[in-house]
């Protein structure tokens, strides 16, 4: 009998974020978004900051990732992320404050300032978290 689910593990350098059976995983590959179903061809890719959607038997799970790697092998997906936040753990007021702070800092800095890239990445990741939270709330 064929397997109905694959194992998904999402980890960061700090913690294991999710270990769960899933029937589909959609992730932000650096060359574009990709989906993995059971029996997918094995591959390894880099991830860009974005949204992961995990389809399980009882619900869809949304995760904001800050880049990393994904490996698909033998009905298993392993995501090694720089950062990963489950949608239900994201606090909208904190993310909006972070967006405002980063936007203000970027208005003050010139593009050639050494701090510019750091604040631009911070803004981008906060915007991703907010989008993931909004998508999760719409899906409920």
N, C-alpha and C positions, 0 to 999 in steps of 0.2 A: 504494500500500500504506500502511495506517495505521501510525503510529508505535507501537512497543510500550512505549517508556519515555519518561519525562520527565526533564528535567535538574533536579536539586536542588542549590542552593548555600546553605550555612549559613555566615554570617560574623558576627563580632563586631567591635567597634572595634579590637581588638588583632590579629586574625588571621582567615584563612579556615579554618574548622573542617572543612568537608566539601564536596566537589564531586563529584557522583556521579549516575549514571543510576539511576532508581527507577521502580517501577510503582505504588507507593502511598506517600503520606506522611500520617501522622496527627499533628496538632499541637494544642496547648492554646490555642485562641482565647480572647480575653477574654470572649466570649459563650458559650463552651462548646467542647468538643473538636470538631474537624472533620477530615474525611478528604478527600484529593485523589487522584483517579485521572486517567489520561490523558484529555484532552479536557474537563476540568473548566471550568466557566464562570469567566472572569477575575474576580478580586476582590482586595481589599486589606483586611487586618484587623490588629488589635493582638493580641499574644500575652501571656498571663499566664505566670508561672513554672510550669513543668511538664515533661512528657515528650514528646519527639518520637520516633515510630517510623517508620523508613524501611524499606520492604519492597523488597528488591532480588532479583535473580535467584538469588544464592547464599546470602543471609543477611538477617536483620533487624538493623538498626542502631538502637541506643538512644542518645538524646542528652538531657541535662538542660539546659533553657534557663531563663534568668532574666528572661523577658519580652522584648518587642521587637515586630517587625512581620513579617508574612508577605504576600507578593504572589504571586498565581497569574496567569500570563499565557502563553498559547500553549504549552502543554505544558512549562512551566517554573515551578518554585517557588523563590522567593528568600526566605530567612529572614534578617532583620537582627536579631540577638539582642543583648541587653545582655551576657549571658554564655552560653556554651555549652560543655558538657563531654561528650565521647564517653564512654559507659559504661566502655569498656575502660581509660580514663585515670583513672577515679575510684578513689581508694584508700579502702577501707572504714574503716581505722583512723583516717585523717585526718578523714573525714567524721563518724565517731562522736565523735571528740574535739571537733570543731567544734560538734556538737549539744550535747554536755555543757557546753562553755564558754558557749554562747549560752543554754542553759536555766538555768545557774547565774546568769548575769548578769541574766536576766529575773526570777529569784526575788529578786534584790537591788534591782531598780529598781521604782519605782511606775509605774503606767500614764501618769501625767502627766509623767514624766521625759522630757526631750528625746531621750535616748538609747534609749528603749524601742522606738520604731518600727524603728530601725536593727538592733537585736538580734533583734527579732521577724522581720524580713525575712531576716536571716542564718540564723536557726533554720529558717525555712520553706524556704529554698533548700538548706540542708544536708539536710533531710528529703527533699526532692525528689531530690537526688543519690543518697541511699541507696536510695530506692525504685527509681530508674532502674537502679542497679547490680544490685539484687536481681532486677528483671524481666529484665534482660539475662542474668544468670546462669541463671535458670530457662529461658530460651529456647534455651540452648546444647544 
